[in-house]
Amino acid sequence: MTTGTTTSRAGAQTPPVAAPAAAGTVPTTAPGEAGARRGATSSGRTRRSPRDVLLRASVPTAILALWFLGSAQGWIDEKQFPAPWQVGDAFVELVSTGVLWENLSVSLGRVAVGFAIGGLLGLTLGVVAGLFRLGDQLLDPTLQMLRTIPFLAIAPLLILWFGIDERPKIIIIAAAALFPLYLNTHSGVRNVDRKILEAGKVFGLRGLGLVRHVILPEAIPSVLVGLRVSLSVSLLALIVAEMSNAPRGIGFLMVSAQQYFQMDVLVVCVLIYAVWGLSVDLVVRALERILLPYKRLGRKP
């Protein structure tokens, strides 16, 4: 009797043991847990919602609507500012005749070459001056002095030195691209958190390894800011370069339209510059999402 009673009590108190999962099977999770994980993942990512897109497009849409309304009601004098349909007709004519692409392709080529030269120089000089004290002492004072010289001041000199061919225009664009990228790269490299540097040294990083795995990744946000500013300033430099003795380009098209009082063509050129600037900003934002994935996930590294 005693043995049977003891055995029955032990069997009642022993909790049931789950059978081990078979080899190669994936343990299942409860529906609530899986839903929580999916919710955390979706909430962590900063996907652009339709509401965000509508808010971003609301102000340009409102301006366009007011432009249409003002032109249709006669509130805007067409001699002072053309109507949207007149600008649309001018755009179609420029595209159909090939004039727009002929000048736009030249401008794109100038910006590409000038920005490639100036951006590479600015990035290289910024890294050198940021990493090495001697480089900072030799380069930074001179570059800080040169960056205060406006484009309009050096344009006549470059035309006198190199003529009216492509060289002075590319030099102006390269100089415009160099300084913003240099300043932000220099600042990003020099202002890396010392605690992060010490942590890298604790893990055995020295010299080029420390630069590659710690300093340069920490400087990427500043470099991207410099890239955005550099591309914007390069566009301004392109306008200055092309409006001074340029046989082709968007700037030349604007000067020609000004001489012949073609207001609709002028507005088309201005809108092209605006779309160009927006496209450049979107490219930099896409590059930022690739190089800084922790921002896309909504958390810091």
N, C-alpha and C positions, 0 to 999 in steps of 0.2 A: 504493500500500500504506500509506504513512504517513498519507495523508488519511483513508482508510477506517478505519484503526485509531484515529485521533484522534476521528473521528466516533462510532464505536461506544463508546469510553470516555466521551465526553461524554454520550451517551444513557444509559449505564448509571448515571452519577453524578447525573444530573438528577432530583430528587425529583418525584413526581407532584403536579400542582397540582389542587386540588379545583375543580370548576366552581362559579362564583358562583351564589348563590341567585336564583331568579327574583323579579322585582318583585312585592311583595304577599304573598310567602310568609313563613312564620314559621320561623326556624331551629329545628330539633329538638334536643333534649337527650338525652343518654344516659339509659337507665332508671335507672342508679345515681345519676346527678346529680339527676334529678327526684325520686327517692325521698328523697335526702338533704335536698332543699329542703322536701319535704312534712314530713319528720320534724322539721326545724328549726322550721317554722311551728307544727306541732302541739305541739312541746315548749315553744315560746316562750309559747303561750297557757296561761293558768291556768284550764283548764276543770275544773269540779267533777266528780270521779270518783264512781262509786257507793260506793266505800269511804269517801270523805269524807262523803257524805250519811249513810251508816250510822253513822259515828262521831259525827256531830253529833246524830243522833236517838237514840243509844244511851242516854244518861243520862236524858232525859225518858221514854223507853220503859221503862227499868228502874224509875224512880220510879212510873210508872203501874202496872206489874206488881206492885210491892210493895204499892201501895195496894189493888189488887184482892185480892191474896193475904191481906193483913192484915185486910181487911174480911170476906172469905169465911171465914177461920179464927177470927174473933172476937178477934183481937189488938187491933183498933182499936175502941174503944167508939163506936157509932153516935150516941150522945148528945153525945159530944165532937167527933166528926168524921164526917160522913156518908159512906156507901159510894158508890162511883162510880156504881152504878145509880140511887141516889137523886138524885145530882146530875144525871144524865142525864134522869131523869123531870122534875125541876124545870125544866131547860133546855127540854125539849119543851113543858111547860105554859106557860112564859113566852113562847115563840115563838108557840105556837098562839093564845094570848089576845091577842097584840099588845103585851103590856106591855114586853117586852124592847126591841123596836124603837122604841116610843114614848119610852122613856128614853134608849136609845143614840143615837138621832138628835139629841136635844137636847144630849147630851154632845159628840157630834162637831161640832155647830154651834158650841158654845162654844169648843172647842179650835181650830177653824179660824179663827174671828174673832180670838181672843186671840193665837194664834201668829202670824197674819198681821200684826197690829199690832206686837207685841213683836219678832218676827223682823226686820221691815223697819226698825224703829228701831235694833235692835242692830247690824244689818249696816251701816246708814248711819253711825251714830255711830262704829263701829269703823273704818270706812274714813276718815272725816274725822279722827278722833284719831290714826290711824296715819300718814296722809299729811302732816298739817300740825302743826307744832310748837305753834302757837297753839291749835289744836283740842285737842291733847293736854293742854296746860296748863289749858284751861278745862273740859274734859269729864271727863278721867280721874279726878281726885281725887274729884269728886262721885259719879261712878258707882261707884268703888271703895268709897266709904262706903255708898252705898245698897244695894249687892249683899249686904252682910252682914246686912241686916235680914231676919228669917225671915218666911215667909208668914203664920204664925199670929199674928204681932205686928201685921200691918197689916189682917188680915181684920176684926176688930171695928171698927177705925176706918172702913174702907170701908163697912161696913154702916151705921154711924151717919151717914156723910156722904151715901151714895147710896141707902140703903134696902136692901131684900132682892130687888130686881129683877136684871136681867142685868148691869148695869154693874159692880158690885163683883166679880162672878165673872170677867168678861172682863178687868178690870184686873189681878186677881191672876194670871191665866194669862199676860197680856201681860208683866207684870213678871218672871215666871219665865222666859219665853222670851227676854227682852231680854239679860240679863246674860251667860249662857254664850256666846251668839253674839257679843256685843260683845267679850268678853275674847279669844276665839279669833281673831276678825277683826282686832282691834287688834294682837295678837301676830303674826299671819301677815303683815300689811302691814309692820310695823316690822322684822321679822327676815328680810326678803328679802336674799339673798346679794349683797354689794356687787360681787362680780366679775360677777354676772349683770347688775346695773345698769350697770356700766361697759361691758360688752359691748353692751348695748342702746344706750348713748350713742354707741359707736363706729359703730353702724349708722345713726346719725342720729335716734334716737328721743329726743324731748324732751316734757316736759309731759304732756298727756293721752295722747299716743301711748305714752310710757313706762309710764304707769299702766295703760293698756288692754292692752298687749301683753306687759308684763314683770311688773309688780308684782301686779296682780290674778290672773293665772294662777298665779304662784308662791304666792299666798296661799290658793288654793282648797283644798289639803289641810287647812289649819287651819280654814277656814270650814266644811268638811264635818264635822270633829270637833265644832266648836261647834254645828252643826245637829243632830247626833246627841244631844249632851248637852241641847240646848235642848228638843228634842222629848220626851225622857225626863222632864225637870224639869217641862215643861208638863203632862204626865200626872199627876205628883204634885200640882201646883197645882190641877188639875181636881178631884182627890179632896178636897182641903182646901176648895175653893170650893163643891162640891156637898154636902158634909156639914154645911154651915152654912146652914140656912133655904132650901134649894132645893126648889121644888115638884115638879121632875122632874129626871131624870138618873140615871146609874148610881150616883152617890154617894147620892142620895135613896133609890134602891132598896136600897142596902146598909143605910142607917139604918133604913128600914122593916123590913127583914128582921131586923135586930138587935133591934128592939123586940118583934117577934113570935116571936123565937127560931127563925127559919127558917134553920137552918145550911146547908141545901142551896142556898138562894138566895144566901147569902153566898159560898159557894164558887163558884157560877156567876159572880158579879160579879168575884171575884178572878181566875178563869180568863179572863174577858173582858179584864180589864186586862193580863194576861200576854200573851194573843194580840195585843192591840192594840200593846203594846210591841215584840213580835217583828215585827209587820208594819211598824211605823215603821222599825225597824232595816233590814229588807230593802229598803224604799224608798230609804233613804239609801245603802245599798250599791249599788243599781242606779244611782242618780245618780252615785255615785263612779266606776262603770265607764264612764259616759258622759262625764263631765268629765275623768277621768284615764285615758285609754286606754292610756298607757304602763304603768300597773300591770297592766292586763289582759294586755298582751303580755309582761309579765315583765321589763321593762327600764325604766331611767330615761330621761328625755328627753335 
